[in-house]
Amino acid sequence: MELRIKNFITEFPFFTEEEKRPWEFTSNIKQLVLDFQKSLNDDFIIENHIAIHKSAVIEKGAVLKSPGIICKNAFVGANSYLREGFFIAENAHIGANCEIKSSFIGTHSAIAHLNYIGNSIIGSNVNFEAGSIAANHYNERTDKQIWVLHNNEHIDTGVTKFGSIVGDSSRVGANAVLSPGTILPPHFIVKRLELIAQIP
C-alpha cells in the first residue's frame, strides 16, 4: 500500500486527484491554506490571511501568525502559538500554551496543553495528552534528512522538517515524543512517556 494521507485520515479537506504525500503537504501548507481560504463562506472572518469561523473561540493571549484557518466550533486556548501555516478543523481543541507549526489538526481532535506539533498531519478524534510532542527536526544528528518507515520500506522524504502523520482515533500519552518521520496508523496508542523512533 502506497503511503497516502487518505489511508490514515478520512476527513481531510485537501484531497485532490494528485494527492500529496504527508511531507509534501506540510512543506506546502502555507500556499495550500491561502488557496483554501478562497473557498470559505461568509461564516468566516478573514483578516491578514487568517480565517476564523464566527463560532470559534480564541482565548486571550493566543498568537496567530498567517496564514491559517480555524474552523467551526474550534477552540484555541490562552497563550497558544499557531504559525507558518495551520488548519484547525471543526470542533478541534487546542489547549493552553501549545505551539502548532505548519500542521493540520483534524475534526474533534484535542491537543491538551503544553504540547508542540510541528509539520504534522493529525487525524480526527485524536487525543494528545499534556506535554506530548510531535518533533519535526533532528537536532541531534549531523545528517538531518528525514526518512520514514512504511510497510517495511525506508522512504527518503527529501526534507529536513517533517513531524508525523497520526491516524484517526489515535491516542498519544502525556509527555510522549513522536520522533521526526513518525507514521501512526488509525487507532494507535502511544503510552505515557514513550518515545516513538521508527528510524533509529
C-alpha positions, -999 to 999 in steps of 0.1 A, spaced: 0 0 0 14 34 -10 18 60 17 -11 83 12 -28 106 36 -63 91 28 -51 58 42 -47 74 77 -73 102 78 -109 100 64 -118 137 69 -91 157 51 -103 187 30 -72 189 8 -77 156 -11 -71 160 -48 -66 137 -78 -28 142 -74 -27 137 -36 4 148 -19 25 127 4 24 139 41 57 158 40 48 174 6 16 187 22 33 202 53 61 217 32 35 235 10 8 241 37 12 279 36 1 281 0 -25 254 4 -41 272 33 -41 305 13 -58 288 -16 -83 271 6 -94 304 21 -108 314 -13 -135 287 -9 -147 298 26 -181 313 30 -192 344 50 -192 325 82 -155 331 83 -139 364 92 -106 368 72 -80 393 82 -43 393 73 -47 359 57 -61 343 89 -96 329 86 -116 323 118 -151 309 119 -176 331 138 -183 302 162 -147 295 171 -133 306 205 -98 321 207 -87 328 243 -67 358 254 -30 357 247 -32 333 217 -8 344 189 -18 336 153 7 341 125 -6 339 90 -17 321 70 -42 299 89 -77 287 92 -97 280 124 -130 262 116 -165 259 131 -166 254 169 -129 251 172 -111 263 204 -77 278 208 -65 282 244 -48 310 262 -12 318 252 -10 292 224 11 300 193 0 290 159 23 298 130 37 291 95 5 276 80 -21 259 102 -55 244 97 -76 237 128 -107 217 117 -142 217 131 -146 210 168 -108 206 173 -94 218 206 -60 234 211 -53 238 248 -34 265 266 3 271 259 5 249 228 25 255 197 12 244 163 35 249 134 28 241 97 2 215 107 -33 202 102 -54 192 132 -84 171 124 -120 173 135 -128 166 171 -91 162 179 -77 176 212 -42 189 218 -43 192 255 -18 218 268 19 224 268 22 205 235 43 210 204 30 198 170 54 206 141 50 200 104 24 173 111 -9 159 100 -32 149 129 -63 129 121 -98 131 135 -107 121 171 -70 121 181 -60 130 216 -26 143 226 -23 144 264 -4 171 282 33 176 273 33 153 243 53 163 213 54 157 175 90 167 168 99 178 133 137 182 132 167 161 141 186 184 163 210 157 175 221 144 141 247 157 116 226 144 87 192 160 93 174 144 63 142 127 74 133 92 64 100 73 72 93 37 76 62 24 58 54 -13 50 90 -22 59 103 2 33 125 32 41 114 63 22 135 94 18 112 124 23 137 148 8 131 173 36 147 182 69 114 194 86 86 168 89 69 156 121 42 129 120 11 117 104 -12 104 131 -42 83 120 -78 88 131 -88 79 167 -52 75 179 -41 84 215 -8 99 225 0 98 262 14 126 284 50 136 278 54 111 249 76 121 220 70 112 183 103 115 165 105 132 131 91 110 104 67 90 127 38 72 109 10 61 131 -20 41 117 -55 48 129 -64 37 165 -27 36 175 -19 40 212 13 57 224 19 52 261 28 80 285 65 89 284 70 67 254 95 76 226 84 66 191 116 64 169 107 43 139 140 51 121 169 46 146 
